[in-house]
Amino acid sequence: MVMSLGSCRVALLAMLVATTTLAPLHAQDAASSQPAAAHSKSGASPGKAAASEPDQHRLPPDSITKHTLALPGRSLSFTATAGTIRLFNDKNEPQADIATTAYQLDNTDARTRPVTFLFNGGPGASSAWLQLGAAGPWRLPLAGDAASASATPALLPNAETWLDFTDLVFIDPVGTGYSRFVADGEDVRKRFYSVEGDVAALSLVIRRWLEQHDRLLSPKYVAGESYGGIRGPRVVRDLQTKQGVGIKGLILVSPVMDFRELSGSSLLQYVTRLPSMAAVARQQKGPVTRAAMADVEAYARGEYLADLVKGEADQDATTRLSDRVAALTGIDKTVSRRLAGRFDTSEFQREFARASGKVTGRFDGSVQGLDPFPDSSDGQFGDPSADALIAPLTSAAVDLTRNKLNWRPSGSYQLLNGAVSGQWDFGRGRHPVESITQLREILAVDPKLRVLVTGGLYDLAAPYFGNQIVLDQLPPTLAQNRVSLIVYPGGHMFYADDPSRQALRDDVKAMMK
């Protein structure tokens, strides 16, 4: 649905658009630029007039459907809208169509009803992970026997949906889901496949959705997963200062917020991984909680770090830390000494269950899979905790879009697009990308803003302890009673675990209250 804009409002919109970073972008919903006949919400063909436009890649008009979901102890009636927002450059030339899927609870007051905008990471990941794994009205089981490439991709009503307490808008950045470029040229791709261009596009989509649905007065939240830890604080900052939209809360799910600590020669990369590796080892014997990892966390930021700093030149320190790491992680002492107690994630994946011919999951270390090349001297394996989910999750997302939501785009649905991550511009210079700067800024500019950071104990891709260390550096004047880190049993997608998904829902609900 498109709002009517008077000439004064159009002028104001143009002023706001001019502040967008990089080559300025502006937007409108894709359906609004089509002829009147194209406004059918049934996914019908837009007709001959649209065919003459220089955008043969156009997605179909928005589809609006009504649903009632029977859940334990309650019934939810809501309106779903699957559609697009088109982005233009400063010459009014179409650049990209961004697909969104929105769920709005019926019979509510839009002025007081929260709305949350959700996106995943990658870069190159669609929002299906959060939508169908955690927050949306329908859920695809992602654990146990369901974590199989050949599992039936049948969606279930999601008892842990966030729709009870907030409307939901899932955004697929260009190149993911059904979102796509409508303009050719390397310059267009470079703009969108960059840290700043991506943030500019996402924040503009959020503002335009709010305008189109008359939700500017609603309490607004942003949620991002994984690389969403880079996107999230930057998007909120862009909304605050360039788009004129205030955000009440930021939710980060298994985020990476600072690449400086996870790469290069930083010794902190080993410190951040150790508690997760030890948690993986301990869960082999039974359930593990964050509290049970207190001894490993204390060692990691204490004696372990002190011995790391001494370097391999200090043989006593190296032997001491190598043997302690072997004891904590279950890695053979000989292997630990050979690696000087400094495990890369892929080395831990290969060595932890090597004796049984298995490899350990990167996104979830509690998951093990068969090593396709157990006799190889190199680690030639995928991720047993994620690769098997691609097929069922993709099929479920396509089935949901086409059959439940009655929106039928042409082309392939991109759950994980490696071409996006392969072309991504993380920036140049001496400092790897981070969002801690923007996190400080958004907390400073709005004393009422709250931030909830979450993570899984067995996540080796974005270790929870790395986020703990990063958040501990925030000044108490910014973080006290406003920033929290909660860690759940599970991996990167810890919401695959039923109790963890339930706890996440409760924690998000409590934050919004």
N, C-alpha and C positions, 0 to 999 in steps of 0.2 A: 504494500500500500504506500502511495506517494503523497506527501503533504503538498498543499498548494503554497507557493512562495510568492509574496508580493515583491515589488521592485526594490523596496528598501532592504528586505531580507536577502535578496539576491546580491545586492551590493555588499552587505555584511559578510555573506558567504565568500564572496570573491576576496575580500580583505583577509579572512581567516585562511583561505587556501594559499594565499601568497606567502604565508609564513612557513609552509611546509619545507622540510629540508631537501637537499639535492634538487633535481629538476622538479618543480612544483607539480603536485598532483591535485586533481579534484575529482569528484565522483558523483554519480547518480545511479539509481538502480537500473539494471539492464532493461527491465520491462518498460520503464518510463520513456525511453528513447525510441521505442518502437511505435508503429502506427496504432491507432485506437483498437483495431481488430486484434492486436497482439496481446491485449490485456486479459485474455481468458486465463483463468487459473487452473485449467485442466491439463496444461502441457501441450495444447494444440499448436499446430504450425503457425508461425507469425504471418504467413502469406507472402505474396509476390513482392510487396513493397520492401520487405526486409531483405530480400535476396539481392536487391540492388546496392545494399550498403557494403562498404569495404570491410566487412567483418563476418566472413563465412563461418567463423568459429563460434558465433554467438550461441550462448546457452538459452534454453527455453524460458518462457515467462515464468514468474513465480507461481508456485502451487501452494494453495492454502487448504488445509484439511483439518477436520475436527476429529478428536479422539477422546475416549473415556477408558481409563486404565484402572482395573481392579487390583488393588494392592492390599496386603494384610492390614486390616483395621481401617481402611479408608478407600476412597475412590477419587481419582483425579480426572477432571474434564479440562481439556486444554486444546489450544489451537497451534498447529504446526505450520510453519512457513519455510519452504525450501526454495531458494532462489539466489539471486546474484546482486552485487553492487558493482557497477562499472567504474573504473578509474580512468581519468583522462590526464594528459599532460597540460602544460601551460598554453599550448596551441589548440586546445580543445580536441586533440586527437585521441581516440580510444587506445588504451594501453593494455588493460587486463580486466577480466571478469572474475570477481572474487565470490566464490560460493559460500553461502551461509545457511545454516539450519537452525531455526528458532522455535522454541517451545514456550508459549505463554499461557499461564493458568487462566481459565475463564472466570468471569464474575469477580474480578479483583479491582482495587483502586490503583491505577497506573502511577499515581503520584507518590504512593507510599510503598508500592510493590518493588522489591529489589530486582535488578536484572544483572546477570553475570555473563561476561564475554570470555569464551574459552578457546584456547589454541594449544597445539602441541609443539614439538620442537623439531629436532633433526640437525640442521634445517632440512626440510624435505618430507616431514611427517604430516599427515592429515590429522584432523581433529577427531577421527573415529576412535582413537585410543581412549580419550577421556569421555567421549560421548557414549560409546558402547561398552566401555570398561568400568566407568565409575558414576557419572553424573546424569546421563540422559534417562528418559523414561523407559527405554528398553535396554537390555543388557545381554551381552554375549559371554557365557562362561569362558574363562581364560586359564583355568587351573585344572590339575589332575588329568583325567582322561580327555577333557575338552581341549587341552593344550596339544592338539595333534593336527597336522596339516589336513588330514582327511576327516576331521570331526564335522558333524553336521552343523552348518552355520545358522542355527535356528535361534532367533532372539526370544528372550523371556522378559516379562514385566520386571522392571528393576525396583525392588522394594526400597533400595537405598538411593533412589533418585533425589537430586537436589531440588526438583521442581516443586516440592511442598513449600519451600521457603524462598525461592528465587526463580524468576524466569531465566531461561538459558539460551544463549546465542553462540553456536559453535562456528568458528571461522576457519576456513581452509586457505592458507596463503597460496599465492599463485604457484602453479606447478604441483600442487597437492590436491587430493580429492578430485573434484571436477573443475577447480579453478584453473584458468588458462590465460595465456597471452592472446590478445586480439590484434596485436601489432607485431610486425617482424622487425628484426634488427638487433644487433649485438648490444647496442646502447640501452635498449629497453630491458634486456635480460640483466645487464650489469647493474642497472638501477635497482631492480626488484630483488636481485640475488646479492644483496649487500646488507650489512648490519643496519645502516641508517635508512636505506631505501625501504627495507622490509618494515621497519618500525613506522616510518611515515605512512606506508600503505595501510598497515593494520589499524593505526590510530584514526586514520581518515575513514576507514570502513566502519569503525565503531561509532564515530560521530554521525556519519550519514545514516546508519541504522537507527540511532536514537532520534534523529530528526524525522525520518520517514514514518516511524511508529509512534511519534509524539511521546517519547519517553525521556526527554531531557530533564524532567523534574524527578525521575525515579532515582532511588539510591543505586549507585553503580559500582560493580566489582569487576576485577580482571583476574583470570586464572590461567596459568601457563605451566606446561610440563616440560622437563628436560631442558632443551635449548630455550624453552619458555622462560627459564631463569635469566637468560640474557634479554629476551624480548620483554618480559613483564615489567620490570622497573623502568625500562626505556620507553615503553608504550605509555605507561602511566605518566611519566615525565612529559612526553610529547602531548598527551591529552591535556595535562594541566596548563602547559605554557604555550602550545601552538594551536590546539584545537578548541580551547575554551571549555573543557569538560572535566569536572572534578570527580575523583574516584574515592570511594569510601574504604575500600579494602583490596589488598592484593594477595592472592593465594598461589603459592608456588609448589608444584608437585614434583618431587625428585629433581630439583633444579641443579643446573650448573650456573653459578653466578660469577665465577672468576677463573678463567682459563690459565691465569698466571701460576696458580698453585697446582695444576694438574699436568704440567708439561715441562719440557726443557730440563734444566739442571736443578730445578727447585727440589730441595729435600722434603718439602711439605707434601709432595705427591705420595711419598711412601708413608708418611705419618697419617694422611687422610685415608689411605686404603687399609691400613692394618686392622682397625676395629671391624670393618666389614669382612675381611678375610677370616679373622678369628671367629666372627659370628657364624660364618658359613661352616667352619669346622665344628663349632659347638652345637649347631642345630642338627648335626648328624646323630647326636645323642639325645635330643629332645628339644622342646620349645625354648626359644631364647627371647629375652626382653632387653630393652635398652638398658635398664638398671643393671642387668647381669653383665653388661660390657664395661662397667665403670673401671674395673681394674686394667683392662686393655687400653681404654682411653687415657687413663692416668699414665700408664707406661709409654704410650705413643707420644704424648706431648711432653714427657719428662725424660726418663733415662734413654729411651729409644732415640729421641731427637738429639739429645746430648751426644750420644755415641755416633750418630750419623754425621754430626758436625765435625767430629774428630777426623773423619775420613778413613779410607782404607789404609792410609799410611800408618794408622794406629792399629796394629794387628790384634792387640788384646781387645780393644773396643769392638772391632769388626767381628771377631769370634764370639764375643759375649752377645752382641745383638743378633747375630745369625742364629745362634743356638736358641735364644729366647723366642725369636720369630718362628723357628721351626716348631717349638713346643706349642706356641699359640695357634698356629695355622694348620698343623698336621702335615706340613711339607717335610719330606725326608731331610734329615740334618745335613747330609752330604750335599744335597741340592741347594739348601739354604746357604751353606758356606760358600759354595761355588758362585752363587749370586750375591754374596756379601750381605744377605738379609734384606736385599732391595728388590722386591718383586714387582715387575711390570704386571699389569692385569692379565695379559695374554699368557705370561709365564705361569701365573697362578692357575689360570684356567686349564692349562695343559698338565701341570704337575700334580694338582690336588687329588685327582682320581685316576692318575695314569696307570697305576698297577692293575686296575680293573678294565682298562681299555676304554675309558670314558673321559669326556671333557666337561668342564664346569661352565655354567651359564655366566655370561657377562652382565646381562640385565638382571639376572636372578641367580646368585651363586648356589642357592639351595636346589637348583635344577641341574641334573646331569644328563648327558646324552652320549651316544656312541661316537667314538673318534673315528672319522672316515678313513684316516691314515695313521693308525696307531704306531706303525713302525717307522714313520717319517721322522727325520731329525728336525724338521721344521713344523711349526704349528699350522697345519692346513685344515682348519675347521671353521664352521660358522658359529652361531650362538644358539645352543639348544633351548635356551629360555625365551627366545624371540622368533627365530626363523619359522617355527611350526605354527605360529599365530598368524602369519601373513595371509595365508590362503583363506581360513575361515573368517577372519576379520574383514578382509576385502569383500568376500562374497556377501557377508551380512550387511555391510555398508551399502553395497549396490542394491541388494534386495529391499532394504529399508527405504532407500531413496526412490526406487522405481515403483514399489508396490504399496507400501504403507503411506508414503508421502506424495505419491502420484507425480513425481518429477522425474523426467526421463531424458537426461542429457545424452548427446552422442559422445563417442570417444570413450577412452578407458578411464576408470577410476584409479587414482594413484594414492595408495595407502602410504607407501614409502618410496619416494622418488630419489634414487641415487644421483640422477643428473643434477638435481638442485644442490645437494651437498657438495658434489664434485665441482660445481661452478661458483660456489659461494665465496664472496669476498669478505673475509673476516677483518679486513683492514690491514694497514701496513704500519711499520714503525717499530719502536722498541718494546711496546707494551701490548701483549695479547688482549683480546677483547674481554671486557668485564662489565658488570652492571652495578657493582657496589657503589660507584660514584653516583649513579642515578638513584639508587636506593636511599642513600643519604639525603639526596636533594629532595625527593618526594616526601620523605619523612619530615624534613625541615620546613618545607613550604606548607604542609598541612598537618598541624598537630593532632588532628582527629583520625588520620589515616592509620589503619591497622594492617599488619603483614603476618600471614600465616605461612610458614615454610614447613614442608613435610618431606618425608623420605622413608626408604625401606632399609632394614637392617642388612639385607643380603645384596644390596645394589653395588655392583663393582664398577658400573659405568659412571655413576654420579654418587660417590660415597657420602653418606650422611654426615660423617665426621668432618669432611671438608667444609660443609655448610656451617657446622657448629663453630669451627675455627674462624670462618669468615664473619659470622654474625657476632662472635665475641669481640671483634675489633670495633664494632659500632659504639659510639659514645652513649652512655646511659641516658643522656638527655634526649636522645632520639629513640632509643630502643626500649627503654624500661616500660613494661606494661603494654607495649604496642607491637613488639616483634616477638614471635615465638617459633620454636622448632619442635615438631612432634615427629617421632620416629616409630614406625609400625613394623611388625613382623612381615617380611615379604621382600621383594626385589624392587627394581625400578618401577614396575607396574604393580606396586604392592596391593592395589585395590583388587587384583585378581583373587586375593585371599578374602573370604567372606567376612571374618571379624574385622580385618583391617579396613575393608571398604565401608563397613558399618561405622567404624570409629571415625574414619575420615568425614563421612557425612555429618556425624554428630559434632565434630570439631569445627567444620565449616559453618554449620548452623549456629553454633554458639558464638563464633566470631561475628557473624552478621547481626546477632542480637545485641 
